[in-house]
Amino acid sequence: MAAPACDWIYVAEDLEEDAVVAMSYWQSEAGFDDHLRWRIGTSRWTEMEQKYLEAEPDYQLMPVMFRFRDTG
């Protein structure tokens, strides 16, 4: 994984909303925050933003109630 604190990411196209939805599982909120700060500071983020984003992304932190097949 490119982000050490990210266990997985799932990306899907929402055809009804004409949007891309990404859901990821992070080991901690601090790990996500570190990655987000790094990502925003890179030129790659700016290039992607200019090419693909038509509106601000909507970030939502959702508490995990339980995990299936937890290997830890």
PDB file of N, H, CA, C and O in Angstrom:
ATOM      1  N   MET A   1       0.848  -1.186   0.000  1.00  0.00           N
ATOM      2  CA  MET A   1       0.000   0.000   0.000  1.00  0.00           C
ATOM      3  C   MET A   1       0.889   1.245   0.000  1.00  0.00           C
ATOM      4  O   MET A   1       1.962   1.257   0.603  1.00  0.00           O
ATOM      5  N   ALA A   2       0.437   2.259  -0.667  1.00  0.00           N
ATOM      6  H   ALA A   2      -0.435   2.249  -1.158  1.00  0.00           H
ATOM      7  CA  ALA A   2       1.178   3.511  -0.695  1.00  0.00           C
ATOM      8  C   ALA A   2       1.110   4.235   0.642  1.00  0.00           C
ATOM      9  O   ALA A   2       2.020   4.989   0.986  1.00  0.00           O
ATOM     10  N   ALA A   3       0.055   4.016   1.388  1.00  0.00           N
ATOM     11  H   ALA A   3      -0.684   3.404   1.110  1.00  0.00           H
ATOM     12  CA  ALA A   3      -0.102   4.664   2.694  1.00  0.00           C
ATOM     13  C   ALA A   3       0.068   3.605   3.783  1.00  0.00           C
ATOM     14  O   ALA A   3      -0.732   2.673   3.860  1.00  0.00           O
ATOM     15  N   PRO A   4       1.090   3.731   4.621  1.00  0.00           N
ATOM     16  CA  PRO A   4       1.355   2.691   5.620  1.00  0.00           C
ATOM     17  C   PRO A   4       0.197   2.428   6.583  1.00  0.00           C
ATOM     18  O   PRO A   4       0.027   1.296   7.034  1.00  0.00           O
ATOM     19  N   ALA A   5      -0.594   3.434   6.905  1.00  0.00           N
ATOM     20  H   ALA A   5      -0.457   4.354   6.539  1.00  0.00           H
ATOM     21  CA  ALA A   5      -1.669   3.268   7.891  1.00  0.00           C
ATOM     22  C   ALA A   5      -2.986   2.801   7.268  1.00  0.00           C
ATOM     23  O   ALA A   5      -3.974   2.623   7.981  1.00  0.00           O
ATOM     24  N   CYS A   6      -3.014   2.599   5.943  1.00  0.00           N
ATOM     25  H   CYS A   6      -2.212   2.744   5.364  1.00  0.00           H
ATOM     26  CA  CYS A   6      -4.249   2.191   5.260  1.00  0.00           C
ATOM     27  C   CYS A   6      -4.246   0.683   5.050  1.00  0.00           C
ATOM     28  O   CYS A   6      -3.336   0.143   4.420  1.00  0.00           O
ATOM     29  N   ASP A   7      -5.259   0.004   5.576  1.00  0.00           N
ATOM     30  H   ASP A   7      -5.998   0.443   6.087  1.00  0.00           H
ATOM     31  CA  ASP A   7      -5.370  -1.440   5.394  1.00  0.00           C
ATOM     32  C   ASP A   7      -6.003  -1.791   4.055  1.00  0.00           C
ATOM     33  O   ASP A   7      -5.587  -2.759   3.419  1.00  0.00           O
ATOM     34  N   TRP A   8      -7.006  -1.024   3.608  1.00  0.00           N
ATOM     35  H   TRP A   8      -7.345  -0.238   4.125  1.00  0.00           H
ATOM     36  CA  TRP A   8      -7.617  -1.260   2.309  1.00  0.00           C
ATOM     37  C   TRP A   8      -8.387  -0.026   1.852  1.00  0.00           C
ATOM     38  O   TRP A   8      -8.743   0.846   2.644  1.00  0.00           O
ATOM     39  N   ILE A   9      -8.632   0.013   0.532  1.00  0.00           N
ATOM     40  H   ILE A   9      -8.343  -0.695  -0.111  1.00  0.00           H
ATOM     41  CA  ILE A   9      -9.450   1.081  -0.051  1.00  0.00           C
ATOM     42  C   ILE A   9     -10.329   0.463  -1.144  1.00  0.00           C
ATOM     43  O   ILE A   9      -9.882  -0.398  -1.902  1.00  0.00           O
ATOM     44  N   TYR A  10     -11.558   0.906  -1.209  1.00  0.00           N
ATOM     45  H   TYR A  10     -11.921   1.605  -0.593  1.00  0.00           H
ATOM     46  CA  TYR A  10     -12.521   0.428  -2.190  1.00  0.00           C
ATOM     47  C   TYR A  10     -13.039   1.650  -2.943  1.00  0.00           C
ATOM     48  O   TYR A  10     -13.492   2.612  -2.322  1.00  0.00           O
ATOM     49  N   VAL A  11     -12.978   1.621  -4.255  1.00  0.00           N
ATOM     50  H   VAL A  11     -12.611   0.839  -4.759  1.00  0.00           H
ATOM     51  CA  VAL A  11     -13.409   2.748  -5.082  1.00  0.00           C
ATOM     52  C   VAL A  11     -14.499   2.259  -6.031  1.00  0.00           C
ATOM     53  O   VAL A  11     -14.350   1.225  -6.682  1.00  0.00           O
ATOM     54  N   ALA A  12     -15.591   3.009  -6.103  1.00  0.00           N
ATOM     55  H   ALA A  12     -15.712   3.849  -5.574  1.00  0.00           H
ATOM     56  CA  ALA A  12     -16.702   2.638  -6.972  1.00  0.00           C
ATOM     57  C   ALA A  12     -17.279   3.878  -7.642  1.00  0.00           C
ATOM     58  O   ALA A  12     -17.176   4.992  -7.127  1.00  0.00           O
ATOM     59  N   GLU A  13     -17.885   3.658  -8.795  1.00  0.00           N
ATOM     60  H   GLU A  13     -17.969   2.754  -9.213  1.00  0.00           H
ATOM     61  CA  GLU A  13     -18.551   4.742  -9.519  1.00  0.00           C
ATOM     62  C   GLU A  13     -20.039   4.710  -9.168  1.00  0.00           C
ATOM     63  O   GLU A  13     -20.695   3.677  -9.291  1.00  0.00           O
ATOM     64  N   ASP A  14     -20.552   5.846  -8.735  1.00  0.00           N
ATOM     65  H   ASP A  14     -20.019   6.686  -8.635  1.00  0.00           H
ATOM     66  CA  ASP A  14     -21.976   5.990  -8.446  1.00  0.00           C
ATOM     67  C   ASP A  14     -22.620   6.630  -9.670  1.00  0.00           C
ATOM     68  O   ASP A  14     -22.574   7.850  -9.832  1.00  0.00           O
ATOM     69  N   LEU A  15     -23.215   5.815 -10.524  1.00  0.00           N
ATOM     70  H   LEU A  15     -23.251   4.824 -10.392  1.00  0.00           H
ATOM     71  CA  LEU A  15     -23.768   6.311 -11.779  1.00  0.00           C
ATOM     72  C   LEU A  15     -24.965   7.224 -11.564  1.00  0.00           C
ATOM     73  O   LEU A  15     -25.174   8.164 -12.332  1.00  0.00           O
ATOM     74  N   GLU A  16     -25.756   6.958 -10.525  1.00  0.00           N
ATOM     75  H   GLU A  16     -25.586   6.195  -9.901  1.00  0.00           H
ATOM     76  CA  GLU A  16     -26.928   7.795 -10.259  1.00  0.00           C
ATOM     77  C   GLU A  16     -26.536   9.209  -9.844  1.00  0.00           C
ATOM     78  O   GLU A  16     -27.204  10.177 -10.209  1.00  0.00           O
ATOM     79  N   GLU A  17     -25.463   9.324  -9.089  1.00  0.00           N
ATOM     80  H   GLU A  17     -24.920   8.538  -8.793  1.00  0.00           H
ATOM     81  CA  GLU A  17     -25.005  10.637  -8.625  1.00  0.00           C
ATOM     82  C   GLU A  17     -23.900  11.213  -9.509  1.00  0.00           C
ATOM     83  O   GLU A  17     -23.449  12.336  -9.279  1.00  0.00           O
ATOM     84  N   ASP A  18     -23.458  10.457 -10.519  1.00  0.00           N
ATOM     85  H   ASP A  18     -23.825   9.545 -10.706  1.00  0.00           H
ATOM     86  CA  ASP A  18     -22.350  10.847 -11.380  1.00  0.00           C
ATOM     87  C   ASP A  18     -21.142  11.233 -10.528  1.00  0.00           C
ATOM     88  O   ASP A  18     -20.600  12.332 -10.646  1.00  0.00           O
ATOM     89  N   ALA A  19     -20.735  10.295  -9.664  1.00  0.00           N
ATOM     90  H   ALA A  19     -21.176   9.402  -9.568  1.00  0.00           H
ATOM     91  CA  ALA A  19     -19.655  10.561  -8.722  1.00  0.00           C
ATOM     92  C   ALA A  19     -18.819   9.308  -8.524  1.00  0.00           C
ATOM     93  O   ALA A  19     -19.238   8.203  -8.870  1.00  0.00           O
ATOM     94  N   VAL A  20     -17.641   9.493  -7.968  1.00  0.00           N
ATOM     95  H   VAL A  20     -17.301  10.391  -7.687  1.00  0.00           H
ATOM     96  CA  VAL A  20     -16.783   8.395  -7.563  1.00  0.00           C
ATOM     97  C   VAL A  20     -16.779   8.362  -6.042  1.00  0.00           C
ATOM     98  O   VAL A  20     -16.585   9.386  -5.387  1.00  0.00           O
ATOM     99  N   VAL A  21     -16.995   7.180  -5.492  1.00  0.00           N
ATOM    100  H   VAL A  21     -17.153   6.348  -6.024  1.00  0.00           H
ATOM    101  CA  VAL A  21     -17.043   7.019  -4.044  1.00  0.00           C
ATOM    102  C   VAL A  21     -15.871   6.134  -3.624  1.00  0.00           C
ATOM    103  O   VAL A  21     -15.662   5.061  -4.190  1.00  0.00           O
ATOM    104  N   ALA A  22     -15.118   6.582  -2.644  1.00  0.00           N
ATOM    105  H   ALA A  22     -15.287   7.454  -2.184  1.00  0.00           H
ATOM    106  CA  ALA A  22     -14.007   5.793  -2.114  1.00  0.00           C
ATOM    107  C   ALA A  22     -14.228   5.570  -0.629  1.00  0.00           C
ATOM    108  O   ALA A  22     -14.532   6.501   0.117  1.00  0.00           O
ATOM    109  N   MET A  23     -14.072   4.319  -0.210  1.00  0.00           N
ATOM    110  H   MET A  23     -13.825   3.562  -0.815  1.00  0.00           H
ATOM    111  CA  MET A  23     -14.175   3.995   1.207  1.00  0.00           C
ATOM    112  C   MET A  23     -12.889   3.272   1.578  1.00  0.00           C
ATOM    113  O   MET A  23     -12.466   2.346   0.886  1.00  0.00           O
ATOM    114  N   SER A  24     -12.273   3.694   2.663  1.00  0.00           N
ATOM    115  H   SER A  24     -12.616   4.447   3.226  1.00  0.00           H
ATOM    116  CA  SER A  24     -11.013   3.093   3.070  1.00  0.00           C
ATOM    117  C   SER A  24     -11.033   2.775   4.562  1.00  0.00           C
ATOM    118  O   SER A  24     -11.797   3.357   5.332  1.00  0.00           O
ATOM    119  N   TYR A  25     -10.175   1.838   4.945  1.00  0.00           N
ATOM    120  H   TYR A  25      -9.554   1.365   4.320  1.00  0.00           H
ATOM    121  CA  TYR A  25     -10.066   1.461   6.350  1.00  0.00           C
ATOM    122  C   TYR A  25      -8.656   1.802   6.818  1.00  0.00           C
ATOM    123  O   TYR A  25      -7.670   1.300   6.280  1.00  0.00           O
ATOM    124  N   TRP A  26      -8.578   2.660   7.827  1.00  0.00           N
ATOM    125  H   TRP A  26      -9.380   3.068   8.265  1.00  0.00           H
ATOM    126  CA  TRP A  26      -7.305   3.151   8.350  1.00  0.00           C
ATOM    127  C   TRP A  26      -7.077   2.594   9.745  1.00  0.00           C
ATOM    128  O   TRP A  26      -8.020   2.385  10.509  1.00  0.00           O
ATOM    129  N   GLN A  27      -5.819   2.358  10.063  1.00  0.00           N
ATOM    130  H   GLN A  27      -5.054   2.527   9.443  1.00  0.00           H
ATOM    131  CA  GLN A  27      -5.462   1.818  11.370  1.00  0.00           C
ATOM    132  C   GLN A  27      -5.757   2.806  12.488  1.00  0.00           C
ATOM    133  O   GLN A  27      -6.006   2.413  13.627  1.00  0.00           O
ATOM    134  N   SER A  28      -5.726   4.102  12.152  1.00  0.00           N
ATOM    135  H   SER A  28      -5.523   4.422  11.226  1.00  0.00           H
ATOM    136  CA  SER A  28      -6.047   5.124  13.145  1.00  0.00           C
ATOM    137  C   SER A  28      -6.407   6.420  12.433  1.00  0.00           C
ATOM    138  O   SER A  28      -6.051   6.627  11.273  1.00  0.00           O
ATOM    139  N   GLU A  29      -7.113   7.283  13.138  1.00  0.00           N
ATOM    140  H   GLU A  29      -7.402   7.115  14.080  1.00  0.00           H
ATOM    141  CA  GLU A  29      -7.442   8.604  12.587  1.00  0.00           C
ATOM    142  C   GLU A  29      -6.166   9.412  12.381  1.00  0.00           C
ATOM    143  O   GLU A  29      -6.054  10.155  11.407  1.00  0.00           O
ATOM    144  N   ALA A  30      -5.210   9.272  13.287  1.00  0.00           N
ATOM    145  H   ALA A  30      -5.301   8.669  14.078  1.00  0.00           H
ATOM    146  CA  ALA A  30      -3.934   9.989  13.157  1.00  0.00           C
ATOM    147  C   ALA A  30      -3.190   9.544  11.890  1.00  0.00           C
ATOM    148  O   ALA A  30      -2.579  10.369  11.211  1.00  0.00           O
ATOM    149  N   GLY A  31      -3.240   8.248  11.571  1.00  0.00           N
ATOM    150  H   GLY A  31      -3.737   7.577  12.122  1.00  0.00           H
ATOM    151  CA  GLY A  31      -2.603   7.749  10.358  1.00  0.00           C
ATOM    152  C   GLY A  31      -3.247   8.327   9.108  1.00  0.00           C
ATOM    153  O   GLY A  31      -2.553   8.668   8.150  1.00  0.00           O
ATOM    154  N   PHE A  32      -4.569   8.438   9.115  1.00  0.00           N
ATOM    155  H   PHE A  32      -5.132   8.162   9.893  1.00  0.00           H
ATOM    156  CA  PHE A  32      -5.281   9.056   7.992  1.00  0.00           C
ATOM    157  C   PHE A  32      -4.902  10.530   7.870  1.00  0.00           C
ATOM    158  O   PHE A  32      -4.631  11.017   6.772  1.00  0.00           O
ATOM    159  N   ASP A  33      -4.885  11.239   9.001  1.00  0.00           N
ATOM    160  H   ASP A  33      -5.106  10.843   9.892  1.00  0.00           H
ATOM    161  CA  ASP A  33      -4.535  12.664   8.989  1.00  0.00           C
ATOM    162  C   ASP A  33      -3.124  12.883   8.452  1.00  0.00           C
ATOM    163  O   ASP A  33      -2.897  13.810   7.674  1.00  0.00           O
ATOM    164  N   ASP A  34      -2.171  12.037   8.860  1.00  0.00           N
ATOM    165  H   ASP A  34      -2.356  11.285   9.492  1.00  0.00           H
ATOM    166  CA  ASP A  34      -0.796  12.157   8.366  1.00  0.00           C
ATOM    167  C   ASP A  34      -0.747  11.980   6.856  1.00  0.00           C
ATOM    168  O   ASP A  34      -0.076  12.741   6.158  1.00  0.00           O
ATOM    169  N   HIS A  35      -1.455  10.980   6.356  1.00  0.00           N
ATOM    170  H   HIS A  35      -2.000  10.363   6.923  1.00  0.00           H
ATOM    171  CA  HIS A  35      -1.468  10.732   4.919  1.00  0.00           C
ATOM    172  C   HIS A  35      -2.128  11.884   4.161  1.00  0.00           C
ATOM    173  O   HIS A  35      -1.638  12.302   3.112  1.00  0.00           O
ATOM    174  N   LEU A  36      -3.228  12.390   4.688  1.00  0.00           N
ATOM    175  H   LEU A  36      -3.626  12.050   5.540  1.00  0.00           H
ATOM    176  CA  LEU A  36      -3.930  13.480   4.026  1.00  0.00           C
ATOM    177  C   LEU A  36      -3.052  14.734   3.959  1.00  0.00           C
ATOM    178  O   LEU A  36      -3.011  15.412   2.933  1.00  0.00           O
ATOM    179  N   ARG A  37      -2.360  15.036   5.042  1.00  0.00           N
ATOM    180  H   ARG A  37      -2.393  14.486   5.876  1.00  0.00           H
ATOM    181  CA  ARG A  37      -1.448  16.196   5.018  1.00  0.00           C
ATOM    182  C   ARG A  37      -0.352  16.009   3.981  1.00  0.00           C
ATOM    183  O   ARG A  37      -0.007  16.948   3.264  1.00  0.00           O
ATOM    184  N   TRP A  38       0.204  14.784   3.898  1.00  0.00           N
ATOM    185  H   TRP A  38      -0.076  14.021   4.481  1.00  0.00           H
ATOM    186  CA  TRP A  38       1.237  14.501   2.909  1.00  0.00           C
ATOM    187  C   TRP A  38       0.668  14.632   1.498  1.00  0.00           C
ATOM    188  O   TRP A  38       1.289  15.247   0.630  1.00  0.00           O
ATOM    189  N   ARG A  39      -0.507  14.057   1.271  1.00  0.00           N
ATOM    190  H   ARG A  39      -1.011  13.558   1.976  1.00  0.00           H
ATOM    191  CA  ARG A  39      -1.113  14.061  -0.061  1.00  0.00           C
ATOM    192  C   ARG A  39      -1.417  15.482  -0.534  1.00  0.00           C
ATOM    193  O   ARG A  39      -1.154  15.819  -1.688  1.00  0.00           O
ATOM    194  N   ILE A  40      -1.961  16.303   0.333  1.00  0.00           N
ATOM    195  H   ILE A  40      -2.175  16.030   1.271  1.00  0.00           H
ATOM    196  CA  ILE A  40      -2.299  17.683  -0.042  1.00  0.00           C
ATOM    197  C   ILE A  40      -1.038  18.478  -0.369  1.00  0.00           C
ATOM    198  O   ILE A  40      -1.078  19.395  -1.190  1.00  0.00           O
ATOM    199  N   GLY A  41       0.078  18.131   0.267  1.00  0.00           N
ATOM    200  H   GLY A  41       0.110  17.387   0.934  1.00  0.00           H
ATOM    201  CA  GLY A  41       1.327  18.840   0.028  1.00  0.00           C
ATOM    202  C   GLY A  41       2.042  18.448  -1.246  1.00  0.00           C
ATOM    203  O   GLY A  41       3.050  19.069  -1.586  1.00  0.00           O
ATOM    204  N   THR A  42       1.562  17.437  -1.971  1.00  0.00           N
ATOM    205  H   THR A  42       0.744  16.933  -1.695  1.00  0.00           H
ATOM    206  CA  THR A  42       2.238  17.005  -3.190  1.00  0.00           C
ATOM    207  C   THR A  42       1.614  17.644  -4.423  1.00  0.00           C
ATOM    208  O   THR A  42       0.438  18.006  -4.419  1.00  0.00           O
ATOM    209  N   SER A  43       2.408  17.777  -5.471  1.00  0.00           N
ATOM    210  H   SER A  43       3.364  17.483  -5.475  1.00  0.00           H
ATOM    211  CA  SER A  43       1.881  18.351  -6.719  1.00  0.00           C
ATOM    212  C   SER A  43       0.905  17.387  -7.382  1.00  0.00           C
ATOM    213  O   SER A  43       0.029  17.809  -8.138  1.00  0.00           O
ATOM    214  N   ARG A  44       1.055  16.089  -7.101  1.00  0.00           N
ATOM    215  H   ARG A  44       1.766  15.746  -6.487  1.00  0.00           H
ATOM    216  CA  ARG A  44       0.146  15.109  -7.712  1.00  0.00           C
ATOM    217  C   ARG A  44      -1.292  15.364  -7.288  1.00  0.00           C
ATOM    218  O   ARG A  44      -2.209  15.258  -8.102  1.00  0.00           O
ATOM    219  N   TRP A  45      -1.494  15.702  -6.015  1.00  0.00           N
ATOM    220  H   TRP A  45      -0.748  15.789  -5.354  1.00  0.00           H
ATOM    221  CA  TRP A  45      -2.849  15.990  -5.525  1.00  0.00           C
ATOM    222  C   TRP A  45      -3.436  17.177  -6.292  1.00  0.00           C
ATOM    223  O   TRP A  45      -4.590  17.129  -6.717  1.00  0.00           O
ATOM    224  N   THR A  46      -2.654  18.235  -6.469  1.00  0.00           N
ATOM    225  H   THR A  46      -1.717  18.275  -6.123  1.00  0.00           H
ATOM    226  CA  THR A  46      -3.124  19.426  -7.171  1.00  0.00           C
ATOM    227  C   THR A  46      -3.491  19.088  -8.610  1.00  0.00           C
ATOM    228  O   THR A  46      -4.513  19.550  -9.117  1.00  0.00           O
ATOM    229  N   GLU A  47      -2.658  18.279  -9.274  1.00  0.00           N
ATOM    230  H   GLU A  47      -1.827  17.904  -8.863  1.00  0.00           H
ATOM    231  CA  GLU A  47      -2.933  17.893 -10.659  1.00  0.00           C
ATOM    232  C   GLU A  47      -4.226  17.075 -10.749  1.00  0.00           C
ATOM    233  O   GLU A  47      -5.037  17.301 -11.647  1.00  0.00           O
ATOM    234  N   MET A  48      -4.421  16.132  -9.830  1.00  0.00           N
ATOM    235  H   MET A  48      -3.762  15.949  -9.100  1.00  0.00           H
ATOM    236  CA  MET A  48      -5.640  15.326  -9.832  1.00  0.00           C
ATOM    237  C   MET A  48      -6.862  16.195  -9.543  1.00  0.00           C
ATOM    238  O   MET A  48      -7.911  16.040 -10.168  1.00  0.00           O
ATOM    239  N   GLU A  49      -6.711  17.097  -8.599  1.00  0.00           N
ATOM    240  H   GLU A  49      -5.859  17.223  -8.091  1.00  0.00           H
ATOM    241  CA  GLU A  49      -7.814  17.981  -8.222  1.00  0.00           C
ATOM    242  C   GLU A  49      -8.255  18.824  -9.420  1.00  0.00           C
ATOM    243  O   GLU A  49      -9.451  18.949  -9.686  1.00  0.00           O
ATOM    244  N   GLN A  50      -7.302  19.394 -10.131  1.00  0.00           N
ATOM    245  H   GLN A  50      -6.331  19.293  -9.915  1.00  0.00           H
ATOM    246  CA  GLN A  50      -7.627  20.235 -11.276  1.00  0.00           C
ATOM    247  C   GLN A  50      -8.264  19.427 -12.407  1.00  0.00           C
ATOM    248  O   GLN A  50      -9.111  19.940 -13.138  1.00  0.00           O
ATOM    249  N   LYS A  51      -7.858  18.167 -12.548  1.00  0.00           N
ATOM    250  H   LYS A  51      -7.170  17.750 -11.954  1.00  0.00           H
ATOM    251  CA  LYS A  51      -8.352  17.347 -13.646  1.00  0.00           C
ATOM    252  C   LYS A  51      -9.714  16.716 -13.358  1.00  0.00           C
ATOM    253  O   LYS A  51     -10.555  16.616 -14.251  1.00  0.00           O
ATOM    254  N   TYR A  52      -9.935  16.281 -12.083  1.00  0.00           N
ATOM    255  H   TYR A  52      -9.251  16.362 -11.357  1.00  0.00           H
ATOM    256  CA  TYR A  52     -11.109  15.459 -11.809  1.00  0.00           C
ATOM    257  C   TYR A  52     -12.169  16.085 -10.913  1.00  0.00           C
ATOM    258  O   TYR A  52     -13.355  15.805 -11.081  1.00  0.00           O
ATOM    259  N   LEU A  53     -11.770  16.918  -9.974  1.00  0.00           N
ATOM    260  H   LEU A  53     -10.806  17.146  -9.837  1.00  0.00           H
ATOM    261  CA  LEU A  53     -12.750  17.402  -9.004  1.00  0.00           C
ATOM    262  C   LEU A  53     -13.574  18.552  -9.557  1.00  0.00           C
ATOM    263  O   LEU A  53     -13.041  19.513 -10.113  1.00  0.00           O
ATOM    264  N   GLU A  54     -14.877  18.433  -9.392  1.00  0.00           N
ATOM    265  H   GLU A  54     -15.310  17.653  -8.941  1.00  0.00           H
ATOM    266  CA  GLU A  54     -15.784  19.509  -9.763  1.00  0.00           C
ATOM    267  C   GLU A  54     -16.333  20.198  -8.524  1.00  0.00           C
ATOM    268  O   GLU A  54     -16.943  21.263  -8.621  1.00  0.00           O
ATOM    269  N   ALA A  55     -16.119  19.592  -7.355  1.00  0.00           N
ATOM    270  H   ALA A  55     -15.624  18.727  -7.276  1.00  0.00           H
ATOM    271  CA  ALA A  55     -16.556  20.139  -6.071  1.00  0.00           C
ATOM    272  C   ALA A  55     -15.602  19.626  -5.005  1.00  0.00           C
ATOM    273  O   ALA A  55     -14.809  18.717  -5.253  1.00  0.00           O
ATOM    274  N   GLU A  56     -15.683  20.212  -3.823  1.00  0.00           N
ATOM    275  H   GLU A  56     -16.327  20.950  -3.622  1.00  0.00           H
ATOM    276  CA  GLU A  56     -14.827  19.766  -2.730  1.00  0.00           C
ATOM    277  C   GLU A  56     -15.168  18.328  -2.337  1.00  0.00           C
ATOM    278  O   GLU A  56     -16.341  17.954  -2.323  1.00  0.00           O
ATOM    279  N   PRO A  57     -14.146  17.513  -2.016  1.00  0.00           N
ATOM    280  CA  PRO A  57     -14.450  16.164  -1.542  1.00  0.00           C
ATOM    281  C   PRO A  57     -15.156  16.205  -0.192  1.00  0.00           C
ATOM    282  O   PRO A  57     -14.983  17.145   0.584  1.00  0.00           O
ATOM    283  N   ASP A  58     -15.936  15.198   0.071  1.00  0.00           N
ATOM    284  H   ASP A  58     -16.076  14.434  -0.559  1.00  0.00           H
ATOM    285  CA  ASP A  58     -16.662  15.093   1.338  1.00  0.00           C
ATOM    286  C   ASP A  58     -16.024  13.978   2.152  1.00  0.00           C
ATOM    287  O   ASP A  58     -16.205  12.801   1.840  1.00  0.00           O
ATOM    288  N   TYR A  59     -15.268  14.342   3.206  1.00  0.00           N
ATOM    289  H   TYR A  59     -15.121  15.298   3.459  1.00  0.00           H
ATOM    290  CA  TYR A  59     -14.619  13.357   4.063  1.00  0.00           C
ATOM    291  C   TYR A  59     -15.515  13.080   5.256  1.00  0.00           C
ATOM    292  O   TYR A  59     -16.007  14.005   5.902  1.00  0.00           O
ATOM    293  N   GLN A  60     -15.725  11.802   5.546  1.00  0.00           N
ATOM    294  H   GLN A  60     -15.325  11.050   5.022  1.00  0.00           H
ATOM    295  CA  GLN A  60     -16.520  11.412   6.703  1.00  0.00           C
ATOM    296  C   GLN A  60     -15.794  10.292   7.430  1.00  0.00           C
ATOM    297  O   GLN A  60     -15.431   9.283   6.826  1.00  0.00           O
ATOM    298  N   LEU A  61     -15.583  10.472   8.719  1.00  0.00           N
ATOM    299  H   LEU A  61     -15.878  11.292   9.210  1.00  0.00           H
ATOM    300  CA  LEU A  61     -15.017   9.416   9.533  1.00  0.00           C
ATOM    301  C   LEU A  61     -16.161   8.639  10.152  1.00  0.00           C
ATOM    302  O   LEU A  61     -17.021   9.209  10.824  1.00  0.00           O
ATOM    303  N   MET A  62     -16.168   7.341   9.922  1.00  0.00           N
ATOM    304  H   MET A  62     -15.470   6.879   9.375  1.00  0.00           H
ATOM    305  CA  MET A  62     -17.243   6.507  10.438  1.00  0.00           C
ATOM    306  C   MET A  62     -16.654   5.496  11.405  1.00  0.00           C
ATOM    307  O   MET A  62     -15.680   4.822  11.067  1.00  0.00           O
ATOM    308  N   PRO A  63     -17.216   5.374  12.594  1.00  0.00           N
ATOM    309  CA  PRO A  63     -16.689   4.392  13.542  1.00  0.00           C
ATOM    310  C   PRO A  63     -16.974   2.965  13.068  1.00  0.00           C
ATOM    311  O   PRO A  63     -18.049   2.675  12.543  1.00  0.00           O
ATOM    312  N   VAL A  64     -16.009   2.097  13.259  1.00  0.00           N
ATOM    313  H   VAL A  64     -15.136   2.333  13.686  1.00  0.00           H
ATOM    314  CA  VAL A  64     -16.183   0.691  12.887  1.00  0.00           C
ATOM    315  C   VAL A  64     -16.885  -0.030  14.029  1.00  0.00           C
ATOM    316  O   VAL A  64     -16.405  -0.020  15.162  1.00  0.00           O
ATOM    317  N   MET A  65     -18.007  -0.649  13.735  1.00  0.00           N
ATOM    318  H   MET A  65     -18.397  -0.658  12.814  1.00  0.00           H
ATOM    319  CA  MET A  65     -18.764  -1.366  14.759  1.00  0.00           C
ATOM    320  C   MET A  65     -18.178  -2.757  14.983  1.00  0.00           C
ATOM    321  O   MET A  65     -18.071  -3.204  16.125  1.00  0.00           O
ATOM    322  N   PHE A  66     -17.796  -3.449  13.906  1.00  0.00           N
ATOM    323  H   PHE A  66     -17.882  -3.086  12.978  1.00  0.00           H
ATOM    324  CA  PHE A  66     -17.161  -4.753  14.007  1.00  0.00           C
ATOM    325  C   PHE A  66     -16.511  -5.078  12.671  1.00  0.00           C
ATOM    326  O   PHE A  66     -16.853  -4.482  11.650  1.00  0.00           O
ATOM    327  N   ARG A  67     -15.577  -6.021  12.673  1.00  0.00           N
ATOM    328  H   ARG A  67     -15.300  -6.506  13.503  1.00  0.00           H
ATOM    329  CA  ARG A  67     -14.895  -6.436  11.455  1.00  0.00           C
ATOM    330  C   ARG A  67     -15.094  -7.929  11.254  1.00  0.00           C
ATOM    331  O   ARG A  67     -15.036  -8.708  12.206  1.00  0.00           O
ATOM    332  N   PHE A  68     -15.329  -8.322  10.008  1.00  0.00           N
ATOM    333  H   PHE A  68     -15.376  -7.690   9.235  1.00  0.00           H
ATOM    334  CA  PHE A  68     -15.395  -9.727   9.661  1.00  0.00           C
ATOM    335  C   PHE A  68     -13.993 -10.213   9.304  1.00  0.00           C
ATOM    336  O   PHE A  68     -13.189  -9.463   8.750  1.00  0.00           O
ATOM    337  N   ARG A  69     -13.714 -11.444   9.618  1.00  0.00           N
ATOM    338  H   ARG A  69     -14.366 -12.053  10.067  1.00  0.00           H
ATOM    339  CA  ARG A  69     -12.435 -12.066   9.254  1.00  0.00           C
ATOM    340  C   ARG A  69     -11.244 -11.239   9.726  1.00  0.00           C
ATOM    341  O   ARG A  69     -10.267 -11.086   8.992  1.00  0.00           O
ATOM    342  N   ASP A  70     -11.315 -10.721  10.905  1.00  0.00           N
ATOM    343  H   ASP A  70     -12.108 -10.845  11.501  1.00  0.00           H
ATOM    344  CA  ASP A  70     -10.220  -9.947  11.478  1.00  0.00           C
ATOM    345  C   ASP A  70      -9.032 -10.887  11.706  1.00  0.00           C
ATOM    346  O   ASP A  70      -9.143 -11.882  12.422  1.00  0.00           O
ATOM    347  N   THR A  71      -7.900 -10.557  11.091  1.00  0.00           N
ATOM    348  H   THR A  71      -7.809  -9.749  10.510  1.00  0.00           H
ATOM    349  CA  THR A  71      -6.727 -11.411  11.223  1.00  0.00           C
ATOM    350  C   THR A  71      -5.811 -10.975  12.368  1.00  0.00           C
ATOM    351  O   THR A  71      -4.828 -11.649  12.673  1.00  0.00           O
ATOM    352  N   GLY A  72      -6.138  -9.848  12.996  1.00  0.00           N
ATOM    353  H   GLY A  72      -6.938  -9.300  12.748  1.00  0.00           H
ATOM    354  CA  GLY A  72      -5.266  -9.306  14.043  1.00  0.00           C
ATOM    355  C   GLY A  72      -5.575  -9.795  15.412  1.00  0.00           C
ATOM    356  O   GLY A  72      -4.908  -9.407  16.371  1.00  0.00           O
TER     357      GLY A  72
END
